[in-house]
């Protein structure tokens, strides 16, 4: 029996309480999965583990609520995208008043700043979840799978960034952007785990604690520089379409 049938049935003994309970159970599974995937990686977490950690005694609960793992992954993205995209809309509106929507650096900030903010929320593991897809094929990454999970504004901003990379051969533009998104997701998720955020850096004599804001700003500076980097002589001479 589908979830819709259960919640809309007039024959159930609890017509007013079943739907909220079902929604709460679904949300617990979703948030538990997001956390476990972020902490351990996708391959290390089974659907049964998610059910147990969510306090659900039904080992088929993920199948019931989401249709399987792919549906669960899509649901995690769908749960997080709307507020993130709303934040992008706010940043884009502010950026337009200052002309920052005309630069790769400004647009990349609009695209990724909401995720940098999300990464510091104690009740969200979404950025860590996305960061776990770094080694997965692009078509399996929830940022791109199914069209535009970055949201409508995120999609608009991504296209605007690509349009500004006029000096980069067209086949390389989207590839560069996907590289930088993956890199930044992994870096944002890993801020608390790397020496860069601690008083003693990985290289003797470099020292100095780095604030999260400086960490993010420098990360986005590097990403924008990589996106707009001129091609080397080797790249110009390499095989491939123009």
C-alpha angles and dihedrals in degrees: 000000000000123000090245091055092050096049095045099041115118092201098068117108091228107043094157100044106035097072095051091046090050091049092049092049090050092050092048091052092047095049093042091052092049091053096045093046090049093049101041109015130250098277093052097055124074126200088242090057090052092052093049094046090049090054093246114142092199110089089197094056094109091052090049097049102032108017093243140317097312090053090048092052091049091049092054090054093045090052094053104035103074098062091040091052091047088055089050089054090053093048092046092052091050091045092053092058089057099037094248090128088073096063132071090227093052094046093046088054090053090050098047108023093083089056091049088055092045091054091065096051110109092212096054132074094171098115091048088049092053091044090061090069095066095109096039124101112271093245090059094051111106091218090070106015116112095016117291114001090159083078132248094288091044089052092049092049092047091054090048090053091051091050090056092055092080093143092056118083109256097244090056099049099077090038091056092048093049090049092052094046091051093046093049094046091053092045094048091049092048102048094108093047103052131076092240090082094050132079094251110054125206092265122062113248096018094093127145128112115260119217119225091244092054090044091054095043092051091045091055091044089056092046093051090048091051092048092053098036113133117246117260123235087257092055092049090050095045124106122261140085121304 
